[in-house]
Amino acid sequence: MPKLGPYYFLSVWVYCYNPNWHSSYLVVLFYLVQYIGFFGRYTDPDSGLSTNIHYVQVKVVMQIKVKTHG
């Protein structure tokens, strides 16, 4: 069982905080990205995929901040 990262909980928080269509869509994207991160980490830990996934998660966080706070 993979550990749940902080972004997983952040995505849940964003959904509860502002559950409009855009946020819901981004949360679904979040879960997908999180899953891909787990998949990459456990299939080939030396591929560097988890680092790329972390970068994508940070970008999504910034997009959510822009969307929810103007």
N, CA and C of each residue as an Amber inpcrd file, in Angstrom:
protein
   210
   0.8530000  -1.2010000   0.0000000   0.0000000   0.0000000   0.0000000
   0.8840000   1.2440000   0.0000000   0.7880000   2.0570000  -1.0300000
   1.6210000   3.2660000  -1.0740000   1.1660000   4.2990000  -0.0530000
   2.1140000   5.0870000   0.4140000   1.7690000   6.1630000   1.3440000
   1.0310000   7.2630000   0.5880000   0.0790000   7.8780000   1.2610000
  -0.6210000   9.0070000   0.6540000   0.1950000  10.2680000   0.8870000
   0.5030000  10.9540000  -0.1960000   1.2940000  12.1680000  -0.0690000
   0.4580000  13.3460000   0.3960000   1.1100000  14.4430000   0.7450000
   0.3820000  15.6300000   1.2060000  -0.5350000  16.2150000   0.1330000
  -0.1980000  15.9970000  -1.1380000  -1.0240000  16.5430000  -2.2140000
  -2.3890000  15.8770000  -2.2650000  -2.4370000  14.6020000  -1.8700000
  -3.7090000  13.8880000  -1.8210000  -4.6670000  14.5910000  -0.8650000
  -4.1630000  14.9320000   0.3080000  -5.0000000  15.5910000   1.3030000
  -5.3180000  17.0280000   0.8820000  -4.3760000  17.6770000   0.2430000
  -4.6060000  19.0330000  -0.2530000  -5.7230000  19.0330000  -1.2910000
  -5.7380000  18.0170000  -2.1440000  -6.7780000  17.9440000  -3.1690000
  -8.1490000  17.7460000  -2.5400000  -8.2100000  16.9440000  -1.4760000
  -9.4730000  16.7640000  -0.7530000  -9.9000000  18.0900000  -0.1350000
  -8.9600000  18.8170000   0.4470000  -9.2540000  20.1080000   1.0810000
  -9.7690000  21.1090000   0.0530000  -9.1290000  21.1610000  -1.1020000
  -9.5530000  22.0900000  -2.1560000 -10.9730000  21.7560000  -2.6010000
 -11.2610000  20.4630000  -2.7200000 -12.6020000  20.0500000  -3.1380000
 -13.6560000  20.4880000  -2.1130000 -13.3620000  20.3240000  -0.8410000
 -14.3030000  20.7160000   0.2100000 -14.4270000  22.2400000   0.2970000
 -13.3290000  22.9200000   0.0310000 -13.3020000  24.3760000   0.1710000
 -14.0780000  25.0660000  -0.9460000 -13.9550000  24.5520000  -2.1500000
 -14.5590000  25.2300000  -3.2980000 -15.0470000  24.1940000  -4.3150000
 -16.1430000  23.4990000  -4.0100000 -16.5590000  22.3820000  -4.8750000
 -17.3480000  22.8240000  -6.1080000 -16.7470000  23.6830000  -6.9190000
 -17.3970000  24.0070000  -8.1880000 -16.8470000  23.0780000  -9.2750000
 -17.3040000  23.2620000 -10.5110000 -16.9360000  22.3050000 -11.5530000
 -15.4300000  22.2970000 -11.8120000 -14.8230000  23.4820000 -11.8640000
 -13.3890000  23.5590000 -12.1540000 -12.5790000  22.8500000 -11.0820000
 -12.9020000  23.0970000  -9.8300000 -12.1520000  22.4740000  -8.7430000
 -12.3370000  20.9660000  -8.7650000 -13.5720000  20.5160000  -9.0110000
 -13.8300000  19.0790000  -9.0560000 -13.0030000  18.4330000 -10.1620000
 -12.9450000  19.1040000 -11.3060000 -12.1800000  18.5880000 -12.4350000
 -10.6980000  18.4960000 -12.0830000 -10.1800000  19.5390000 -11.4180000
  -8.7710000  19.5460000 -11.0360000  -8.4770000  18.4840000  -9.9850000
  -9.4400000  18.2360000  -9.1030000  -9.2440000  17.2010000  -8.0850000
  -9.1440000  15.8280000  -8.7370000  -9.9920000  15.5730000  -9.7320000
  -9.9060000  14.3110000 -10.4710000  -8.5340000  14.1920000 -11.1280000
  -8.0570000  15.2850000 -11.7080000  -6.7200000  15.3130000 -12.3010000
  -5.6610000  15.0120000 -11.2470000  -5.8460000  15.5900000 -10.0570000
  -4.9400000  15.3500000  -8.9370000  -4.8230000  13.8740000  -8.6170000
  -5.9810000  13.2090000  -8.4860000  -5.9750000  11.7890000  -8.1440000
  -5.2680000  10.9850000  -9.2220000  -5.5130000  11.3490000 -10.4820000
  -4.8760000  10.6490000 -11.5910000  -3.3620000  10.8260000 -11.5370000
  -2.9160000  12.0500000 -11.3100000  -1.4840000  12.3420000 -11.2130000
  -0.8680000  11.5810000 -10.0410000  -1.5770000  11.5480000  -8.9200000
  -1.0860000  10.8480000  -7.7400000  -0.9210000   9.3590000  -8.0480000
  -1.9030000   8.7910000  -8.7440000  -1.8640000   7.3720000  -9.0930000
  -0.6990000   7.0800000 -10.0320000  -0.5160000   7.9360000 -11.0320000
   0.6010000   7.7580000 -11.9670000   1.9290000   7.8390000 -11.2110000
   1.9940000   8.7500000 -10.2320000   3.2020000   8.8690000  -9.4230000
   3.5090000   7.5850000  -8.6700000   2.4850000   6.9860000  -8.0750000
   2.6590000   5.7160000  -7.3650000   3.0980000   4.6340000  -8.3360000
   2.4290000   4.5770000  -9.4880000   2.7110000   3.5440000 -10.4820000
   4.1620000   3.6350000 -10.9460000   4.6030000   4.8570000 -11.2760000
   5.9730000   5.0530000 -11.7330000   6.9940000   4.7200000 -10.6620000
   6.6780000   5.0900000  -9.4180000   7.6160000   4.8810000  -8.3230000
   7.8110000   3.3900000  -8.0440000   6.7220000   2.6110000  -8.1730000
   6.8180000   1.1970000  -7.8130000   7.2300000   0.3100000  -8.9730000
   7.0790000   0.7750000 -10.2120000   7.4960000  -0.0530000 -11.3340000
   8.9710000   0.1640000 -11.6520000   9.4170000   1.4010000 -11.6520000
  10.8080000   1.7000000 -12.0020000  11.2780000   2.8920000 -11.1720000
  11.7750000   2.6460000  -9.9620000  12.1320000   3.7520000  -9.0650000
  13.2550000   4.6410000  -9.5820000  14.0510000   4.1340000 -10.5480000
  15.1720000   4.9290000 -11.0550000  14.8010000   5.7160000 -12.3110000
  13.5400000   5.6750000 -12.7020000  13.1610000   6.3380000 -13.9550000
  13.1030000   7.8530000 -13.8060000  12.9900000   8.3280000 -12.5490000
  12.8700000   9.7590000 -12.3270000  11.4580000  10.2710000 -12.5390000
  10.5080000   9.3460000 -12.7600000   9.1320000   9.7590000 -13.0240000
   8.5180000  10.4380000 -11.8150000   8.8260000   9.9410000 -10.6200000
   8.2140000  10.5240000  -9.4190000   8.6290000  11.9860000  -9.2510000
   9.8510000  12.3270000  -9.6660000  10.2940000  13.7250000  -9.6060000
   9.4650000  14.5820000 -10.5590000   9.2420000  14.0700000 -11.7650000
   8.4250000  14.7970000 -12.7350000   6.9970000  14.9530000 -12.2390000
   6.4680000  13.9030000 -11.6200000   5.1080000  13.9460000 -11.0910000
   5.0130000  15.0010000  -9.9980000   6.0300000  15.0970000  -9.1580000
   6.0340000  16.1070000  -8.0980000   5.9610000  17.5030000  -8.7180000
   6.7010000  17.7170000  -9.7850000   6.6870000  19.0130000 -10.4730000
   5.2940000  19.3100000 -11.0320000   4.6720000  18.3030000 -11.6290000
   3.3210000  18.4700000 -12.1680000   2.3510000  18.8110000 -11.0440000
   2.4820000  18.1430000  -9.8980000   1.6070000  18.4160000  -8.7630000
   1.7530000  19.8570000  -8.2940000   2.9770000  20.3450000  -8.2370000
   3.2040000  21.7290000  -7.8160000   2.5420000  22.6870000  -8.8030000
   2.6590000  22.4010000 -10.1020000   2.0130000  23.2430000 -11.1110000
   0.4990000  23.2510000 -10.9250000  -0.0730000  22.0840000 -10.6530000
  -1.5230000  21.9910000 -10.4550000  -1.9380000  22.7680000  -9.2190000
  -1.1280000  22.7050000  -8.1670000  -1.4190000  23.4700000  -6.9490000
  -1.4770000  24.9560000  -7.2750000  -0.5260000  25.4420000  -8.0660000
  -0.5090000  26.8560000  -8.4220000  -1.7570000  27.2150000  -9.2410000
  -2.1680000  26.3420000 -10.1530000  -3.3680000  26.5950000 -10.9530000
  -4.5980000  26.6650000 -10.0630000  -4.6790000  25.7760000  -9.0880000
  -5.8220000  25.7680000  -8.1720000  -5.8430000  27.0600000  -7.3670000
  -4.6880000  27.5200000  -6.9080000  -4.6430000  28.7660000  -6.1460000
  -5.1340000  29.9300000  -7.0000000  -4.7390000  29.9540000  -8.2550000
  -5.1770000  31.0240000  -9.1550000  -6.6860000  30.9440000  -9.3640000
  -7.2100000  29.7320000  -9.5580000  -8.6370000  29.5670000  -9.8420000
  -9.5050000  29.8600000  -8.6250000  -9.0630000  29.4580000  -7.4390000
  -9.9250000  29.5840000  -6.2630000  -9.8170000  30.9570000  -5.6110000
  -8.6850000  31.6260000  -5.7590000  -8.4860000  32.8980000  -5.0790000
  -8.3930000  34.0750000  -6.0410000  -8.7910000  33.8580000  -7.2840000
  -8.7750000  34.9540000  -8.2500000  -7.4020000  35.1600000  -8.7990000
